[in-house]
């Protein structure tokens, strides 16, 4: 069944970009690597949806990563766990993200590579999910709304 979403929430680390070192000091010097097709996919989606980042971590560190990766122009807002002191997969950060973006759970979609943090967390509050399966997992505890192996598949799905 086709469902029209308005709001897309993306995880940052390993979903959109990879930084080889994850310490705040090293982030300034770490080379950024965008995951395959990120720019093409975000360019397509930004014309059709409200795009947000929902990520664990410190605001300053995540903002640095977004800036280094050149992703600022795609996103309306960045929500990080530091904002409320609760990380994904816990429900309060998802509720906070919906409230902060004036979004409704029924027309929002969480896109991420972490089964536990992104998919289980979103499913726990009734939010639809896209599992970006970078590891090629063969067995999953439940069926996510969507299961992709390449971000480019988002263009076909949405």
Secondary structure per residue as TSV (DSSP state, phi and psi in degrees):
chain	resnum	aa	ss	phi	psi
A	1	X	-	360.0	129.7
A	2	X	-	-78.4	135.5
A	3	X	-	-128.4	133.7
A	4	X	-	-93.7	121.0
A	5	X	-	-102.9	154.4
A	6	X	S	-110.8	-32.0
A	7	X	E	-124.2	125.6
A	8	X	E	-115.5	122.9
A	9	X	E	-105.7	121.3
A	10	X	E	-107.8	138.0
A	11	X	-	-73.0	152.8
A	12	X	-	-93.7	-63.1
A	13	X	B	-69.6	124.6
A	14	X	T	73.5	-14.6
A	15	X	T	-89.0	-49.0
A	16	X	T	-103.8	-35.5
A	17	X	E	-151.8	158.4
A	18	X	E	-123.9	128.1
A	19	X	E	-114.9	125.3
A	20	X	S	-64.1	-27.6
A	21	X	-	-122.1	139.5
A	22	X	-	-114.0	22.6
A	23	X	S	-93.5	151.5
A	24	X	H	-62.1	-36.2
A	25	X	H	-70.0	-42.2
A	26	X	H	-71.7	-24.0
A	27	X	H	-60.1	-30.8
A	28	X	T	-68.5	-22.9
A	29	X	T	-112.9	-7.7
A	30	X	S	-74.4	135.7
A	31	X	-	-69.6	138.6
A	32	X	E	-90.3	144.8
A	33	X	E	-131.6	113.9
A	34	X	E	-75.6	142.2
A	35	X	-	-68.3	156.6
A	36	X	T	-54.4	134.8
A	37	X	T	71.1	10.7
A	38	X	H	-57.4	-52.7
A	39	X	H	-61.1	-44.3
A	40	X	H	-62.1	-45.0
A	41	X	H	-68.0	-46.6
A	42	X	H	-65.7	-36.8
A	43	X	H	-59.5	-43.9
A	44	X	H	-65.8	-48.1
A	45	X	H	-70.7	-33.4
A	46	X	H	-64.5	-22.3
A	47	X	T	-81.2	-12.7
A	48	X	T	-120.5	-18.5
A	49	X	S	-138.9	164.0
A	50	X	E	-88.2	121.6
A	51	X	E	-106.3	134.9
A	52	X	E	-135.1	154.3
A	53	X	E	-105.0	133.3
A	54	X	E	-127.0	107.4
A	55	X	E	-139.1	149.9
A	56	X	S	-79.5	153.5
A	57	X	S	124.1	-172.9
A	58	X	-	-90.6	140.8
A	59	X	H	-56.0	-47.1
A	60	X	H	-60.8	-42.4
A	61	X	H	-68.5	-46.7
A	62	X	H	-66.2	-37.4
A	63	X	H	-63.1	-39.5
A	64	X	H	-62.4	-41.9
A	65	X	H	-63.4	-44.8
A	66	X	H	-62.0	-43.2
A	67	X	H	-64.4	-48.8
A	68	X	H	-61.4	-34.8
A	69	X	H	-80.6	-9.0
A	70	X	T	71.2	33.9
A	71	X	-	-103.0	-3.0
A	72	X	G	-54.5	-40.3
A	73	X	G	-67.6	-14.4
A	74	X	G	-88.1	-21.9
A	75	X	-	-111.5	136.9
A	76	X	S	-75.2	-33.4
A	77	X	E	-159.7	151.2
A	78	X	E	-119.2	125.6
A	79	X	E	-115.3	126.9
A	80	X	E	-124.6	157.1
A	81	X	G	-59.7	-27.9
A	82	X	G	-59.9	-28.3
A	83	X	G	-57.0	-35.1
A	84	X	T	-128.4	-1.4
A	85	X	T	76.7	19.5
A	86	X	-	-132.5	124.5
A	87	X	-	-88.9	164.4
A	88	X	T	-66.0	139.8
A	89	X	T	-99.8	10.7
A	90	X	S	-71.4	139.9
A	91	X	H	-53.5	-40.6
A	92	X	H	-56.9	-33.7
A	93	X	H	-70.5	-34.7
A	94	X	H	-69.0	-42.7
A	95	X	H	-63.6	-41.0
A	96	X	H	-61.0	-44.0
A	97	X	H	-61.8	-41.9
A	98	X	H	-63.6	-44.3
A	99	X	H	-65.1	-44.9
A	100	X	H	-65.0	-23.6
A	101	X	T	-107.9	3.9
A	102	X	T	53.5	45.9
A	103	X	-	-109.3	158.5
A	104	X	-	-109.2	143.5
A	105	X	G	-59.2	-35.3
A	106	X	G	-71.5	-18.9
A	107	X	G	-118.2	27.2
A	108	X	E	-121.4	152.9
A	109	X	E	-138.2	130.0
A	110	X	E	-98.1	128.6
A	111	X	E	-118.8	119.3
A	112	X	E	-161.7	165.4
A	113	X	S	-99.9	-10.8
A	114	X	-	-95.7	114.5
A	115	X	I	-56.7	-52.1
A	116	X	I	-69.0	-49.5
A	117	X	I	-75.0	-47.0
A	118	X	I	-88.5	-51.5
A	119	X	I	-79.5	-51.6
A	120	X	I	-62.6	-41.5
A	121	X	H	-61.1	-48.2
A	122	X	H	-65.4	-45.2
A	123	X	H	-60.5	-33.5
A	124	X	H	-61.8	-24.5
A	125	X	T	-107.6	7.0
A	126	X	T	87.1	13.6
A	127	X	-	-86.3	138.6
A	128	X	E	-68.5	155.2
A	129	X	E	-138.1	153.6
A	130	X	E	-120.8	116.2
A	131	X	E	-90.5	111.3
A	132	X	E	-87.7	97.6
A	133	X	-	-86.3	83.4
A	134	X	T	-75.7	-18.9
A	135	X	T	-96.1	-7.0
A	136	X	-	66.9	47.1
A	137	X	-	-65.8	137.8
A	138	X	S	-94.4	-26.9
A	139	X	-	-125.6	135.1
A	140	X	-	-126.6	147.2
A	141	X	S	-63.9	-28.6
A	142	X	S	-153.1	168.1
A	143	X	-	-88.0	117.9
A	144	X	-	-71.3	167.5
A	145	X	S	-56.4	-46.5
A	146	X	E	-136.0	149.5
A	147	X	E	-133.6	113.4
A	148	X	E	-123.5	157.9
A	149	X	S	-114.7	-8.0
A	150	X	S	-144.4	132.8
A	151	X	T	-58.8	-27.4
A	152	X	T	-61.0	-23.0
A	153	X	H	-62.9	-21.8
A	154	X	H	-60.1	-36.2
A	155	X	H	-61.6	-40.3
A	156	X	H	-73.9	-36.3
A	157	X	H	-71.8	-37.8
A	158	X	-	-101.8	360.0
